[in-house]
Amino acid sequence: MNLEKGFLEKKIDPSLDLFKEISHLKKTKNAIILAHYYQDADIQDIADYIGDSLGLAQQAEKTQADIILFAGVHFMAETAKILNPKTKVLIPDLKAGCSLADSCPPNEFNAFKATHPDHIVLTYINCTADIKALSDVIVTSTNAVQIVESFPKDQKIIFTPDKNLGAYINKVTGRNMVLWNGSCMVHEIFSLEKLIKLKAQHPKALILAHPECEAAILEYADFIGSTTAILNYSKKSEAQEFIVLTETGIIHQMQKASPSKTFIPAPPNNSCACNDCPHMKLNTLEKIYIALKYEQPELLMSDELIEKSKKPINKMLELSAKFGL
């Protein structure tokens, strides 16, 4: 850990063209950069693939690169390592965690699972590898509804870790899944009062929301979907204004795809004007350059954990392919 910290603290020549240097390092090292939509605009612009959790997992599975640099958070880099155990996986900042993943400690969840022995476990991909290893099938916000509906109506299910996404799926499917009490700090703090005021100021704007938002917020949404679904909806819609209820990083791609349209980030219930994930924003171009140059910090996992956590991810990928997702 101290070695990795040392790499992160290395000084960078301020005259360096980081875009050029990163591009050069990618070519010489046969490296690929996978970036989540919630990354800063500059990082999205140098990525080889930008996507949500499902798309990133699919890209990680099929890449032939020698190095995967994951510009996202820790659990995403873990997923890439699980799907490509022989590939070196780098993460620009090991401190880039996830409040949702942190809300589901493995020991506590294992005890919770033991109290429902006749339930299968469907787990949102935003969790640690230890939680994946305790699961039957992994889901994302893109494929969760289809995967839940693929099981018989009488199948008893535990859904973890996001209670808001689980509640939304229960509402859409008519299920009664048992929900773990976890949540994402970004999607939990949108202010309903501020949203109503913002809508009054922009009456023609459509409200686009991620299903990790609380139920009261989702009641006001014109469209609910994953980050990819929100992006695609904004491209196809004839509306010219949108209020966006998810992490603000997605707005970069929305503006690139529809430059004549207006995208307004929904405000949280604090003094900030928009809602950024502090973990996602730990990654920077400088850290990506250093990580590629020195091939550190590298994400390492035990073979046993990789094997156990890979099974439910593979099941998800199989079902997603079956559903054409």
Secondary structure, DSSP 8 states (H G I E B T S, - for coil): -HHHHHHHT----TT--HHHHHHHHHHHHTEEEEEETTS-HHHHHH-SEEE-HHHHHHHHHH---SEEEEES-HHHHHHHHHH-TTSEEE-S-TT---HHHHTS-HHHHHHHHHT-TT-EEEEESSS-HHHHTT-SEEE-TTTHHHHHHTS-TT--EEEESBHHHHHHHHHHHT---EE--B--HHHH-B-HHHHHHHHHHSTT-EEEE-TTS-HHHHTT-SEE--HHHHHHHHHH---SEEEEES-TTHHHHHHHH-TTSEEEE--BSSS-SS---TTGGG--HHHHHHHHHHT-SB----HHHHHHHHHHHHHHHHHHHHHT-
